[in-house]
Amino acid sequence: MKAWLLILSGLLLASSAVAQDLGQAKAFVTGLYAAYGKDPGPDYIGRQAKQVWSPAMLALMRREAASTPKDEVGALDGDPICNCQDYEITSVDVRVTQTGPTTARADVFFVNLGRRQLVSLDLVLLGRRWRVDDVHSQGTPSLVALLNDAVKARTP
């Protein structure tokens, strides 16, 4: 009987930790989109990159940028978080689901410049902080695949 109580309490603690982590994931993503309403807006590819992207994703972004000839535009020619170059974001709704012990997916429904959009973010928990590990949007099923393909195309 004691063993069952220990197992049950362990499961309850684990599910509580997951719920807390998913709440933190939602707060992280909500904060990303809230920044579009501030001045200056976000700089998720530049100065704020380490606070947004997983180390693997950031390394891939930098590898792709380094492989891009100086006279060309790289594969990443806009802001992948909002799937845009210009923005006026309203009506943000974030829904987070757990996909693994330290991973989650955030489906973000929002209106940008009057157009409804959905961007899905693959999240990874690194220590106590969530980071974006891939982005899925209309026209870009996987940012990781897009960047990898661009690097491969430029590598002899």
C-alpha positions in Angstrom: 0.0 0.0 0.0 2.8 2.4 0.9 4.5 1.7 -2.5 1.3 2.7 -4.3 1.0 5.9 -2.3 4.7 6.8 -3.1 4.1 6.1 -6.8 0.9 8.1 -6.8 2.5 11.0 -5.0 5.4 10.9 -7.4 3.1 11.0 -10.4 1.2 14.0 -8.9 4.4 15.9 -8.3 5.6 15.2 -11.8 2.3 16.3 -13.4 2.4 19.4 -11.2 5.9 20.2 -12.4 4.9 19.7 -16.0 1.9 22.0 -15.5 4.1 24.6 -14.0 6.6 24.3 -16.8 3.9 24.6 -19.4 2.6 27.7 -17.7 6.2 29.1 -17.9 6.3 28.1 -21.6 3.1 29.9 -22.3 4.4 33.0 -20.4 7.6 32.9 -22.4 5.8 32.7 -25.8 3.2 35.4 -24.7 6.1 37.6 -23.8 7.7 37.1 -27.2 4.6 38.4 -28.9 3.9 41.2 -26.4 7.3 42.7 -27.4 5.9 43.5 -30.9 3.7 46.2 -29.3 6.6 48.0 -27.6 9.1 50.5 -28.9 11.6 49.5 -29.9 10.2 46.2 -31.1 12.0 42.9 -30.6 15.3 42.0 -32.1 15.1 38.2 -31.9 17.7 37.6 -34.5 20.2 40.1 -33.1 20.7 41.3 -29.5 18.0 39.2 -28.0 18.8 35.9 -29.8 20.3 34.1 -26.9 17.2 34.7 -24.8 14.9 33.3 -27.5 16.6 30.5 -29.4 18.0 27.2 -28.3 21.7 26.9 -28.8 21.3 24.5 -31.6 18.9 26.7 -33.5 21.0 29.8 -32.9 24.1 28.0 -34.2 22.2 26.9 -37.3 21.0 30.5 -37.9 24.6 31.7 -37.6 25.9 29.0 -39.9 23.3 29.8 -42.5 24.1 33.5 -42.3 27.9 32.9 -42.6 27.3 30.7 -45.6 25.3 33.4 -47.4 27.3 35.3 -50.0 27.7 39.0 -49.1 25.6 40.1 -52.1 22.7 37.8 -51.4 19.8 37.6 -49.0 19.9 34.6 -46.7 17.1 32.1 -46.2 16.1 34.0 -43.2 14.8 37.2 -44.7 12.3 38.2 -42.0 11.3 37.6 -38.4 10.3 33.9 -38.1 8.5 34.4 -34.8 5.8 36.5 -36.5 6.5 35.2 -40.0 6.8 38.8 -41.1 8.9 41.7 -42.0 6.5 44.4 -40.9 4.1 44.0 -38.0 1.2 45.3 -36.1 0.2 42.3 -34.1 -3.1 42.0 -32.2 -5.3 39.3 -30.8 -2.6 36.9 -29.6 -3.8 33.5 -28.4 -1.1 31.0 -27.2 -1.9 27.3 -26.7 0.9 25.1 -25.4 1.0 21.3 -25.3 3.7 19.0 -23.9 5.5 16.9 -26.5 8.1 15.3 -24.3 9.7 15.6 -20.9 11.5 18.8 -21.7 9.7 19.8 -24.9 6.5 21.6 -25.9 4.7 23.0 -28.9 3.1 26.5 -28.8 0.5 27.2 -31.4 0.2 31.0 -31.6 -2.9 32.4 -33.3 -2.7 36.2 -34.0 -3.6 38.9 -36.3 -0.8 40.8 -38.1 -1.6 43.8 -40.2 -5.3 42.6 -40.3 -4.4 39.1 -41.5 -5.0 36.0 -39.2 -2.0 33.8 -38.8 -0.8 30.7 -37.1 2.8 30.1 -36.1 3.8 27.0 -34.2 6.9 27.1 -32.1 8.8 23.9 -30.9 10.1 24.7 -27.5 12.8 23.1 -25.4 13.3 23.5 -21.7 17.0 24.3 -20.9 17.5 24.3 -17.2 14.5 26.5 -16.1 14.2 28.5 -19.3 12.2 27.8 -22.4 13.8 28.5 -25.8 12.5 28.2 -29.4 14.0 25.1 -31.2 12.0 25.3 -34.5 9.3 27.4 -36.1 6.5 26.2 -38.4 4.4 28.7 -40.4 2.5 28.9 -43.6 5.1 28.7 -46.4 7.8 27.4 -44.0 6.9 24.0 -42.6 10.2 23.9 -40.6 12.7 26.7 -40.1 15.3 24.1 -39.2 14.8 22.3 -42.5 14.8 25.6 -44.5 18.1 26.7 -42.9 19.7 23.3 -43.2 18.7 23.1 -46.9 20.2 26.6 -47.5 23.5 25.6 -45.9 23.7 22.3 -47.8 22.9 24.1 -51.1 25.9 26.5 -50.6 28.3 23.8 -49.3 30.4 22.1 -52.1 
